[in-house]
Amino acid sequence: MLATAIASVAFGQAQPTPRVNPAARPLLGREVSRQTSNPAAPRVNPAVVAPSPDPLASLMMSQPAIDVDSPVVPQAEFDPPLAPLGGRVTYRLTLNAMSDSVRLPDQLPAPPGLELTQTARGQIYTFGGPRYLPRTTINYRATAQAVGTYVMPSFVVTAYSKTVTVPQARLIIAPPGTQNARESQRLMVELPPGDLYVGQTFNARVIAPDPGDGTLQGLSQVQVNSDAFLADAGIYRVSRAPVTRNGRTFLGLIHEISITPIREGTNTLTAQGHAMYMRVLAGQPLQPGSPIQANQLLEADPITVMVKGLPRDGELPGFTGAIGVFALDPPRLSTNEVRAGDPLTLSVTVRGQGNIGRLIPPRMATLREWQAFPPSPDPSPPYVIQQRGTYGFSYTLIPLSDRLKSTPAIPFSYFDPKKVAYVNLTIPPVPLTVKPAPAGVTLAAPLRGAPRWDPEDESTGERELVLTGLAETPGRRASSLVPLQQRVWFPALQLFPAFVLGGLWVWDQRRRYVEEHPEVVRKRRARRGLRRQLRLARRAAAARDAGGFVSAAVNALREASAPYAEAAPEALVCADVLQELPEEERAGQNEQMVRRFFAAADANRFGNAGVNGAELLALQPELERLLARLKARL
């Protein structure tokens, strides 16, 4: 389905207009006119050309579609179902769905005494009829606390936005030494000995132990799980050979993968892969005893890797990040005899082991007698270069003098991790014969200030001193000849960034404090609102405005109680305000006064003409004393 959709989009793109040879264009016009002049002949539009099929789209159209319509059937198991206490156990969950569509609960319902930790997640495709069937596997590390039987209950997961139920799984933990009790199979990761450096490319060996019965057929989709290493899945090598680990030798399936550290310091690395087994499974529609292929997701225990940064001391000129052991083939010229002003090509080939796939060619320094262009890198993909072990690049050079006897030496170096030192790999000069330029040809002016190339003595670095001409236009006016660093305001300007950073630090500390103590903001807002409402109440009392006085008094009581109720002031009623009053204020005259104010406010709000709150103006002193005590709490 996905391939069909992509192919349809590819065929929907506009096809480019075919290019016609100008020499054949008149002939084409005569042929068209001849055809259109005949009424019986069909009319042909020369602008309509049959589109040629896209080969990439045709390839995708020929691939089977992915099955996303079949019902999702989850499977769950403990590997192994009988394990010794303290042994490695894997809880494996498998679904016939795309990995991106599977959503698991944040915490699996593990039984008491059993801890589950996710260790790997992978997806493969199996060919089931006319379509590919996706298969997603998720592994968990199961750690039991004691001997006994643990039953993993069924739970619900989501696949393709539909809920499916994972069946139960049973695990038996036996005492160490119990017959038939074993640990789950795991991968092993081996790194090369010695120090590892940032940017160094090396091969890591991912090993799957072979049971020895011929059931392990292969290891696919091996990947490194770490954000501190860059793995190149296109560069790998598979072999089967004896492996010695902890004094024990066994046969292992070895998958070598190329990885590159990208972060300095102590990092954690693990690996996973799908092991292919030939097994006899019950319930399969095959002949009894016939083997079938089964895929199982395995992972390795995490290992700690110390990655160092490249040393700064001893770095040689021309170092562009090459790490490993390299050698240089003799450079080649496109021609050994050239006229001054004509271009020539210098080809260089580097061989070796290391990060040669991502090698950066060194740039040639600016010289007086040469005009050089940036080097042309190898156009091959990095994994191809890494596998063949050679990297080729070239320079386009133009000699500007007929006194030159050879090409210039181009500084180049690399870092050897075994020697922990930089190694000089300078591209040597190549003999060259430069003839004078033809008569009447003016060469480009050499760059001023560039080092002069002396054919007789290449070790000299003399520069020819040349005075510049007079400026054609006056420069920028200066108000003073005193340098900027000696002016009065310059020290204050240097302290300005420090003041800005200090202010930002104080602001950030205040912001963090307010986030941790939101009650500070609520109390500050309440104090501001209380002052505003108290001011309105006093103004209304002075004007003998009973309604305004009652409304402002009720709003002031709400503002003083809002921080403790953790609600908006306008949402509080009389009972809420009484509940937030101090215990000594909840009974007696203060309680009656609060109730009277809220009753008068409700009467004014709902239009009760019999109550206007005029008698409450006499309670202004008692109200202000109560509000003063409430304000002291804020």
C-alpha positions in Angstrom: 0.0 0.0 0.0 2.8 2.4 0.9 4.8 1.5 -2.2 1.6 2.0 -4.4 1.0 5.4 -2.9 4.6 6.6 -3.5 4.5 5.3 -7.0 1.3 7.1 -7.8 2.8 10.3 -6.6 5.9 9.7 -8.7 3.8 9.1 -11.8 1.8 12.2 -11.0 4.8 14.5 -11.4 5.1 16.6 -14.5 7.5 15.1 -17.1 10.3 17.3 -18.4 9.9 18.6 -22.0 12.1 16.5 -24.3 15.1 18.3 -25.8 15.2 18.3 -29.6 18.4 18.6 -31.7 18.4 22.1 -33.3 19.7 20.6 -36.5 16.7 18.2 -36.8 14.2 20.9 -35.9 13.5 22.0 -39.5 13.1 18.4 -40.6 10.6 17.8 -37.8 8.6 20.8 -38.9 8.4 19.6 -42.5 7.3 16.1 -41.3 4.5 17.6 -39.2 3.3 19.9 -41.9 3.3 17.0 -44.4 1.2 14.9 -42.0 -1.3 17.7 -41.2 -1.7 18.5 -44.9 -3.2 15.1 -45.6 -6.8 15.1 -44.4 -6.9 11.3 -44.1 -3.8 11.2 -41.8 -4.3 11.5 -38.1 -3.4 14.8 -36.5 -0.3 14.6 -34.3 0.5 17.3 -31.7 4.3 17.6 -31.4 4.0 19.0 -27.9 2.4 15.8 -26.6 5.0 13.2 -25.8 4.4 9.9 -24.1 5.9 10.0 -20.6 8.6 7.6 -19.9 8.1 5.5 -16.7 10.2 6.4 -13.7 12.5 3.4 -13.0 12.4 4.0 -9.2 8.6 4.2 -9.3 8.5 1.0 -11.4 10.7 -0.7 -8.8 8.4 0.4 -5.9 5.3 -0.7 -7.9 6.8 -4.2 -8.3 7.3 -4.6 -4.5 4.6 -6.3 -2.5 2.5 -4.0 -0.3 2.6 -4.0 3.5 -0.2 -5.8 5.3 -1.8 -3.3 7.8 -5.3 -4.7 7.6 -5.0 -8.1 9.2 -6.1 -8.4 12.8 -3.4 -7.7 15.3 -2.6 -10.8 17.4 -0.2 -10.1 20.3 2.0 -12.8 21.8 3.8 -12.7 25.2 6.3 -15.1 26.7 9.1 -15.4 29.2 12.4 -16.6 27.8 13.1 -19.0 29.4 9.9 -20.0 31.2 12.1 -21.8 33.8 15.1 -19.8 35.1 17.4 -19.9 38.1 17.2 -17.2 40.7 19.5 -14.3 39.6 19.6 -15.5 36.0 18.9 -13.4 33.0 15.2 -13.6 31.9 13.5 -11.8 29.0 9.9 -10.9 28.8 9.2 -10.7 25.0 6.1 -9.1 23.6 5.4 -9.6 19.8 2.7 -8.0 17.6 2.0 -8.3 13.9 1.9 -4.5 13.5 4.1 -1.6 12.6 6.4 -0.4 15.4 5.3 3.2 15.2 1.6 2.2 15.6 2.2 0.3 18.9 1.5 2.2 22.1 2.3 0.5 25.4 1.2 1.6 28.9 3.8 3.7 30.8 4.1 1.0 33.4 3.4 -2.7 32.7 1.2 -4.5 35.4 4.1 -6.7 36.6 3.3 -9.0 39.6 4.7 -8.2 43.0 8.4 -9.2 43.3 9.1 -9.0 39.5 10.6 -5.9 37.9 10.5 -5.2 34.2 12.8 -2.9 32.3 12.6 -2.3 28.6 15.8 -3.2 26.8 15.2 -3.4 23.1 12.6 -2.8 20.4 12.7 -3.8 16.8 10.7 -4.5 13.7 11.1 -7.0 10.8 9.0 -8.0 7.8 7.9 -11.5 7.0 6.6 -12.5 3.6 3.1 -13.9 4.1 1.4 -14.4 0.7 1.0 -11.4 -1.5 1.9 -8.8 1.1 4.7 -8.2 3.7 3.6 -8.7 7.3 5.3 -6.4 9.8 6.4 -7.9 13.1 7.3 -5.7 16.1 9.1 -7.2 19.1 9.7 -5.5 22.4 12.0 -7.0 25.0 12.0 -6.4 28.8 14.6 -7.4 31.3 12.8 -9.4 34.0 14.3 -9.4 37.5 12.8 -11.6 40.2 13.3 -11.1 43.9 12.7 -14.6 45.2 12.0 -18.2 44.1 8.4 -18.9 43.0 5.9 -18.6 40.2 5.1 -15.3 38.7 2.1 -14.7 36.4 2.2 -11.7 34.2 -1.5 -10.7 33.8 -3.1 -9.7 30.6 -3.2 -6.0 29.7 -4.3 -3.8 26.9 -2.1 -2.1 24.2 -2.9 0.0 21.2 -2.0 -0.9 17.6 -3.3 1.1 14.6 -5.5 3.1 17.1 -7.2 -0.1 18.1 -7.0 -1.8 21.5 -5.8 -5.4 21.7 -5.3 -7.6 24.8 -1.9 -9.2 25.5 -2.3 -12.7 26.9 -0.9 -13.9 30.2 2.6 -15.3 30.6 4.0 -17.5 33.3 7.5 -17.5 34.8 9.0 -20.0 37.2 12.1 -19.0 39.2 13.9 -22.0 40.6 16.9 -22.2 43.0 20.3 -22.1 41.4 21.4 -25.5 40.1 17.9 -26.7 39.2 17.8 -29.1 36.3 16.5 -27.6 32.9 16.7 -24.1 34.4 18.6 -21.8 32.1 19.1 -18.1 31.2 17.9 -16.3 28.1 20.3 -16.0 25.2 21.9 -12.6 24.7 24.3 -10.8 22.4 27.8 -9.8 23.3 29.6 -6.7 22.2 33.4 -6.5 21.7 35.3 -3.2 21.1 38.9 -3.0 19.8 41.5 -2.7 22.6 43.1 0.6 23.4 41.8 4.2 23.7 39.0 5.4 21.7 38.7 9.0 20.4 36.0 11.3 19.2 35.7 10.9 15.4 37.6 7.6 15.2 35.8 5.0 13.1 36.3 1.3 14.2 34.5 -2.0 13.9 32.5 -3.3 16.9 31.9 -7.1 17.0 28.3 -8.1 17.9 28.4 -11.8 18.7 25.5 -14.2 18.9 26.5 -17.5 20.6 25.8 -20.5 18.4 24.0 -23.3 20.3 26.0 -25.8 18.3 22.9 -27.7 16.9 22.8 -25.8 13.6 19.7 -23.9 14.5 21.2 -20.4 14.4 21.2 -19.3 10.7 22.0 -15.6 10.8 21.8 -12.2 12.5 20.1 -9.3 10.8 19.2 -5.7 11.5 22.0 -5.2 14.0 22.0 -1.7 15.5 23.8 0.1 18.2 21.6 1.9 20.8 23.4 4.9 22.0 23.2 8.7 21.4 27.0 9.0 21.8 27.9 6.7 18.8 27.1 7.0 15.1 26.6 3.6 13.5 26.8 3.0 9.8 24.5 0.1 9.1 25.7 -0.1 5.5 29.2 -1.2 6.5 29.3 -4.6 8.1 30.8 -8.1 7.8 29.4 -11.4 9.0 31.4 -14.5 9.9 31.2 -17.6 12.1 34.3 -18.3 14.1 35.3 -19.5 17.6 35.1 -16.9 20.3 36.9 -16.9 23.7 35.0 -15.2 26.5 35.8 -15.4 30.3 38.1 -18.4 29.7 35.5 -20.3 27.7 35.7 -20.9 23.9 32.5 -21.3 21.9 31.3 -20.9 18.3 29.7 -17.6 17.6 28.0 -15.7 14.7 30.0 -12.4 14.5 28.5 -9.3 13.0 31.0 -6.5 12.6 29.5 -3.0 12.3 31.3 0.3 11.8 30.7 2.9 14.5 32.1 6.3 15.3 32.1 8.1 18.7 30.6 11.6 18.6 30.7 12.6 22.3 33.6 12.8 24.7 33.4 11.3 28.1 32.0 8.1 29.7 29.2 6.7 27.5 26.9 3.7 27.6 26.6 1.4 24.5 24.4 -1.6 23.8 23.4 -3.5 20.7 20.4 -5.5 19.4 19.6 -7.7 16.4 17.2 -10.3 15.1 18.6 -13.8 15.3 17.2 -16.3 12.7 16.7 -19.8 13.9 15.5 -23.0 12.1 13.1 -24.6 14.5 10.2 -27.1 14.5 7.1 -25.3 15.9 4.0 -27.1 16.8 0.7 -26.2 15.1 2.3 -25.1 11.9 0.7 -26.1 8.5 3.8 -28.1 7.5 4.9 -31.7 7.5 5.6 -33.2 10.9 9.2 -32.5 11.9 9.9 -30.1 9.1 11.9 -27.0 10.2 10.7 -23.4 9.7 12.5 -20.1 10.2 11.8 -18.1 13.3 13.1 -14.6 14.2 14.0 -13.6 17.7 15.0 -10.2 18.9 18.2 -10.4 21.1 20.0 -7.6 22.9 23.3 -7.2 24.7 24.1 -6.0 28.2 25.0 -2.3 28.3 28.8 -1.6 28.4 30.5 1.5 29.5 33.0 3.1 27.1 35.4 5.9 27.8 35.9 8.2 24.8 38.7 10.7 24.7 39.1 14.0 22.8 41.9 14.5 20.4 45.0 16.1 22.0 45.8 19.6 21.1 49.5 19.3 21.7 51.5 18.2 18.7 48.9 18.9 16.1 50.5 19.2 12.6 49.5 21.5 9.7 47.0 20.1 7.4 45.0 18.1 9.9 41.3 17.9 8.8 40.0 15.2 11.2 41.6 12.0 9.7 42.0 9.4 12.5 43.5 5.9 11.9 46.5 4.6 9.9 46.8 6.0 6.4 49.3 5.9 3.5 49.6 8.1 0.5 50.0 6.9 -3.1 52.3 9.0 -5.3 50.3 11.9 -6.6 49.6 12.1 -10.3 49.4 15.0 -12.7 47.1 15.2 -15.7 50.2 16.4 -17.7 53.8 17.1 -16.8 54.2 19.8 -19.4 51.9 22.9 -19.4 52.0 26.5 -20.4 51.7 29.2 -17.8 48.0 30.1 -17.3 46.7 26.7 -18.4 45.0 24.5 -15.8 46.2 21.0 -14.8 44.8 18.4 -12.4 46.7 16.9 -9.4 45.1 13.6 -8.3 45.8 12.2 -4.8 44.8 8.8 -3.4 44.8 7.9 0.3 44.7 4.4 1.6 44.3 3.0 5.1 42.0 2.1 7.9 40.0 4.6 10.0 37.4 7.2 9.2 38.5 7.3 5.6 34.8 7.3 4.5 34.4 10.8 5.9 37.8 12.1 5.0 38.1 15.9 4.3 40.8 16.8 1.7 43.2 19.4 2.9 43.1 22.8 1.2 46.0 24.3 -0.6 47.5 27.4 0.9 47.4 30.6 -1.2 50.7 31.0 -3.1 52.0 33.8 -5.3 52.8 31.8 -8.4 49.8 29.4 -8.3 46.0 29.8 -8.6 44.3 26.9 -6.8 40.7 25.8 -6.6 39.1 23.9 -3.7 39.8 20.2 -3.9 37.2 18.0 -5.5 36.2 15.2 -3.1 35.5 11.6 -3.9 31.9 11.3 -5.1 31.4 7.8 -3.9 29.1 7.2 -0.8 30.9 7.0 2.5 30.1 3.3 3.0 31.6 2.4 -0.4 34.8 4.3 0.4 35.0 2.7 3.9 34.7 -0.8 2.4 37.2 -0.4 -0.3 39.7 1.5 2.0 40.7 4.2 -0.6 39.8 7.8 -1.0 40.6 9.9 -4.0 40.5 13.6 -4.5 42.0 16.1 -6.9 43.1 19.7 -7.2 42.8 22.0 -10.2 46.0 24.2 -10.3 47.0 27.0 -12.7 50.7 27.9 -12.8 51.2 31.7 -13.2 54.9 31.7 -13.8 57.2 29.8 -16.2 59.9 29.6 -13.5 58.1 26.8 -11.6 59.8 23.4 -11.6 57.2 21.4 -9.5 53.9 21.6 -7.9 53.8 22.9 -4.3 53.8 20.6 -1.3 50.3 20.5 0.4 50.4 20.0 4.2 48.4 17.0 5.3 48.4 15.0 8.5 46.4 12.4 10.5 46.1 11.2 14.1 47.2 7.7 14.9 45.3 6.4 17.9 47.8 3.5 18.5 50.8 5.9 18.7 48.7 8.7 20.3 50.4 11.1 18.0 49.9 13.1 14.8 51.7 11.7 11.7 52.8 13.9 8.8 51.4 12.9 5.4 52.2 15.9 3.4 51.5 15.6 -0.3 54.9 15.9 -2.0 55.7 18.1 -5.0 55.5 16.6 -8.4 58.0 17.6 -11.1 56.5 19.9 -13.7 57.7 21.7 -16.8 56.0 25.1 -17.3 56.4 26.9 -20.7 55.9 30.6 -21.1 52.5 31.8 -21.9 51.7 32.6 -25.6 52.5 36.0 -26.9 49.8 38.5 -26.1 48.4 36.6 -23.2 48.3 38.4 -19.9 48.2 36.2 -16.8 46.1 37.1 -13.8 47.8 39.3 -11.3 49.2 37.3 -8.4 47.8 37.9 -4.9 49.6 40.5 -2.9 50.9 39.4 0.4 51.0 35.7 -0.6 54.3 33.9 0.0 56.6 33.9 -3.0 57.4 30.6 -4.5 61.2 30.3 -5.2 61.9 27.4 -7.5 65.6 27.4 -6.4 64.9 27.4 -2.7 61.5 26.0 -1.6 62.4 26.4 2.1 62.4 30.2 2.0 59.3 31.9 3.1 60.2 35.5 2.1 57.4 37.9 1.2 57.7 40.7 -1.4 56.8 44.0 0.3 54.6 46.2 -1.9 53.2 49.6 -0.9 49.5 50.1 -1.6 48.3 53.0 -3.7 46.5 56.1 -2.5 42.9 55.8 -1.6 40.5 57.3 -4.2 37.9 58.4 -1.6 38.4 59.8 1.9 37.8 57.4 4.8 35.5 57.7 7.8 35.9 60.8 9.9 37.2 60.4 13.4 36.2 62.7 16.3 39.4 61.9 18.3 42.7 60.2 17.8 42.5 58.6 21.3 42.1 54.8 21.0 38.8 53.4 22.1 40.3 51.4 24.9 41.8 54.6 26.5 38.5 56.5 26.5 36.6 57.2 29.7 33.5 55.2 28.9 35.4 52.1 27.8 35.7 50.4 31.3 31.9 50.9 31.8 31.2 49.3 28.5 33.2 46.3 29.5 31.2 45.9 32.7 27.9 46.2 30.9 27.7 42.5 29.9 28.5 41.5 33.5 25.6 43.7 34.8 23.3 42.2 32.1 24.2 38.6 33.1 23.8 39.4 36.8 20.4 40.9 36.2 19.4 37.8 34.1 20.6 35.5 36.9 18.7 37.4 39.6 15.6 37.3 37.4 16.0 33.6 36.8 16.4 32.9 40.5 13.2 35.0 41.2 11.3 33.1 38.5 12.4 29.7 39.9 11.3 30.8 43.4 7.9 31.9 42.2 7.4 28.7 40.4 8.1 26.7 43.5 6.0 29.0 45.7 2.9 30.0 43.8 1.3 31.3 47.0 3.6 34.3 46.9 2.0 35.5 43.6 -1.5 34.9 45.0 -0.8 36.9 48.2 0.8 39.7 46.3 -2.3 39.9 44.0 -4.6 39.7 47.0 -2.8 42.6 48.7 -3.1 44.7 45.6 -6.8 43.9 45.2 -7.4 44.5 48.9 -5.9 48.0 48.8 -8.0 48.8 45.7 -11.3 47.7 47.2 -10.6 49.4 50.6 -9.9 52.6 48.7 -13.2 52.3 46.9 -15.1 51.5 50.2 -13.7 54.6 51.9 -14.6 56.7 48.9 -18.2 55.3 48.9 -18.5 55.8 52.6 -17.5 59.5 52.3 -20.1 60.0 49.6 -22.7 58.1 51.7 -23.1 55.7 48.8 -24.4 52.6 50.7 -24.5 50.3 47.7 -21.0 51.1 46.6 -19.7 50.8 50.2 -21.3 47.3 50.6 -20.0 46.1 47.2 -16.5 47.3 47.9 -16.5 45.8 51.4 -17.6 42.4 50.1 -15.0 42.5 47.4 -12.3 43.4 49.9 -13.3 40.4 52.1 -13.1 38.1 49.0 -9.7 39.5 48.0 -8.3 38.8 51.5 -9.6 35.2 51.6 -8.8 34.2 47.9 -5.2 33.1 48.5 -6.2 30.6 51.2 -9.2 29.2 49.2 -7.0 29.0 46.0 -9.8 30.4 43.9 -10.7 33.5 42.1 -12.1 36.3 44.4 -15.3 36.7 42.5 -16.1 32.9 42.9 -16.2 33.1 46.8 -19.4 33.2 48.7 -20.2 34.1 52.3 -19.5 30.6 53.6 -16.1 30.5 51.8 -15.1 33.8 53.4 -16.2 32.7 56.9 -14.2 29.4 56.5 -11.0 31.3 55.6 -11.3 33.7 58.5 -9.0 33.1 61.5 -10.6 30.9 64.2 -10.9 33.9 66.6 -12.8 35.9 64.0 -15.3 33.2 63.0 -17.7 33.8 65.9 -19.2 36.9 67.5 -19.6 40.3 66.0 -17.2 39.8 63.1 -19.2 36.8 61.8 -22.5 38.7 62.1 -20.9 41.7 60.3 -19.7 39.5 57.4 -23.0 37.9 57.0 -24.8 41.3 57.0 -22.5 42.7 54.4 -23.0 39.6 52.1 -26.8 39.7 52.7 -26.9 43.4 51.7 -24.7 42.8 48.7 -27.1 40.0 47.5 -30.1 42.2 48.1 -28.6 45.0 46.0 -27.5 42.5 43.3 -30.9 40.9 43.0 -33.0 44.1 43.3 -34.4 43.8 46.8 -35.7 47.3 47.5 -36.3 46.7 51.2 -32.5 46.4 51.9 -29.9 49.0 50.7 -27.2 48.6 53.4 -27.4 52.2 54.6 -27.2 51.0 58.3 -23.9 49.3 57.5 -22.1 52.6 56.9 -21.7 52.8 60.7 -19.7 49.5 60.7 -16.9 51.1 58.7 -14.4 51.1 61.7 -15.1 47.5 62.6 -14.8 46.5 58.9 -11.4 48.2 58.5 -10.1 46.6 61.7 -11.1 43.2 60.4 -9.5 43.9 57.0 -6.3 45.1 58.7 -6.0 41.8 60.5 -6.6 39.9 57.3 -4.1 42.0 55.5 -1.5 41.2 58.1 -1.8 37.5 57.2 -1.0 38.1 53.6 
